[in-house]
Each structure stands twice: as structure tokens, then as C-alpha cells.
Amino acid sequence: MSDFNKVKLAALGKGTSTGATYTVYAFASRGGVWGIYQSTDLGATWNLIDIGSVKIGNDPNCMGASLQVFGDVFVGSGGSGVYYASINT
């Protein structure tokens, strides 16, 4: 995770059918851009997967990912509920 300025949360989820056993997710700042990032190759490369128009509260405090369904990630925020994304690409 050396490409990031700061990592606040991280989680492991189900890997792709052709890639690594796990997919890594991070709520982090990379190049000054905060968001949810996904790596399907155990951190060698990262993709920003959230859409910029959805703001995840001021204080996201927990993150989880499904070990059964590839691409399902959850972020709990400080009082704004739980945000869910399903990235099946």
C-alpha cells in the first residue's frame, strides 16, 4: 500500500475467478484523492471504485467485504449509515 498518502480502512474480499484468492479494498487517499480503492492482484495495482458524487460521511469507521461474492464491499460511516457497493467487473 505504498502508493497511498494515507490508508484509513482496509478489508479483504473474495478474489476474481482468474486472479488472486482475495481482493483487497482500502478507504484511502492516493494522489490526494480520497475514496474506496480495489486491488485484484494483492496490491500490485489499484483502481478507484467509488463514484465521486457519493460522499461517505465525515468519519468512515469500519469496512468489510464479502468472501462469497466478488466485488461486494461495505463501509460504515460515523452516523450516516452503511454504504454498499457491488463492483462485478
C-alpha positions in Angstrom: 0.0 0.0 0.0 3.0 2.3 -0.5 1.2 4.2 -3.3 -1.2 5.8 -0.8 -0.8 9.0 1.1 -2.9 7.7 3.9 -5.0 4.5 4.5 -7.8 4.8 7.0 -9.6 1.4 6.5 -8.9 -1.9 4.7 -10.7 -5.2 4.1 -10.3 -8.5 2.2 -13.0 -9.9 0.0 -13.4 -12.7 -2.5 -10.9 -12.8 -5.3 -11.7 -12.9 -9.0 -12.2 -16.3 -10.7 -8.9 -15.8 -12.7 -6.8 -13.8 -10.2 -5.7 -13.8 -6.6 -7.6 -15.6 -3.9 -8.5 -12.3 -2.2 -9.4 -8.8 -3.4 -8.1 -6.0 -1.3 -10.1 -2.9 -0.6 -8.9 0.3 1.0 -10.5 3.6 2.1 -7.6 5.8 1.4 -6.0 8.9 -0.1 -3.9 8.3 -3.2 -2.5 11.3 -5.1 -4.7 13.5 -2.9 -7.9 11.7 -3.9 -9.9 10.0 -1.1 -12.1 7.1 -1.9 -12.6 3.3 -2.0 -9.8 1.6 -3.9 -9.8 -2.1 -5.1 -6.9 -4.3 -5.9 -7.4 -7.7 -7.5 -3.7 -8.6 -7.6 -2.9 -8.2 -3.9 -1.9 -4.6 -4.1 0.3 -4.5 -7.2 -2.3 -2.2 -8.9 -5.2 -0.2 -7.5 -8.5 1.2 -9.0 -10.7 3.9 -7.6 -14.1 2.2 -7.5 -16.4 4.6 -5.7 -18.2 7.3 -7.7 -17.2 10.8 -6.7 -20.8 12.1 -6.3 -21.4 9.8 -3.2 -19.7 11.1 -0.1 -19.1 8.7 2.7 -19.7 10.8 5.8 -17.0 12.7 7.6 -15.7 9.7 9.5 -15.9 6.3 8.0 -15.1 3.9 10.8 -15.3 0.3 9.5 -15.0 -1.6 6.3 -15.9 -5.1 5.2 -16.1 -7.1 2.0 -17.9 -10.3 1.1 -15.9 -13.5 1.0 -18.7 -15.1 -1.0 -19.5 -12.5 -3.7 -16.7 -10.8 -5.7 -17.0 -7.0 -5.6 -19.3 -6.5 -2.7 -17.8 -4.0 -0.2 -19.4 -2.2 2.8 -18.3 0.9 4.6 -19.8 2.1 7.9 -19.8 5.8 8.5 -19.9 8.0 11.6 -23.7 8.3 11.8 -24.6 8.3 8.1 -25.3 4.6 7.8 -23.6 1.9 5.8 -22.6 2.4 2.2 -22.7 -0.7 -0.1 -21.1 -1.1 -3.5 -21.2 -4.1 -5.8 -18.4 -4.0 -8.3 -18.7 -7.1 -10.5 -16.1 -6.3 -13.2 
